[in-house]
Amino acid sequence: MIDILLCEGEHEDMIFTHIKAIEKDLTNKTFTNCQFINSDFTQSNFSFSFFEDCLFKECNLSLSQFKDSKLRNVEFQNCKLLGVSFSKIDSFIIDINFKDCLIQNCNFSDLNLKKSIFQECKVLESDFINTDLSESNFTYSILTGTKFNNSNLSKADFSFAKDYSINPLNNKTKKTIVTLPDAISLLKCFDIIIK
């Protein structure tokens, strides 16, 4: 199965399971309606590739590269993504969603991620700078050390999210949804004492 993945340029309606593709060159490939299940793509290069209607489930994508890749209706479920710079993907049309993933040291800056889902994820030490996250879903996620700066968080849902640090003076927060007790963190930037 890995030979098909590496050698052929176009893949449609394929299910790739238990693939070990560490440090592999997967550039300039097209994946349509494909699934990647329980596979390891650590340090693999997906640059200039096209993904449409694809699912990554229980995959390790740590340090993988997506430079100038197109990601349209791509979902990551229970995946490990460490050190991935999503800010380098093709920004024309982006539709990515994450559920129950470990996302650490990743960069989502300068992207339009309106209505994206980051649900029940650990989003740690990652960057959302100049990012449109309006109407996005961060429910039940842990956001320790993650930076939101000059981002649009209007109508974004942070219900039951934990350990987020959002400065309402540096981000658009119109109708952003938050829940107690973590909503108190929004007051940190005002240098007030809460008793």
Secondary structure, DSSP 8 states (H G I E B T S, - for coil): -HHHHHH-SEEES-EEES-B-TT-B-TT-EEES-EEES-B-TT-B-TT-EEEEEEEES-B-TT-B-TT-EEEEEEEES-EEES-BGGGS--SSEEEEEES-EEES-B-TT-B-TT-EEET-EEES-EEES-B-TT-B-TT-B-TT-EEES-B-TT-B-TT-BS----TTTSB-TT-B--TTGGGGGGGGGT----
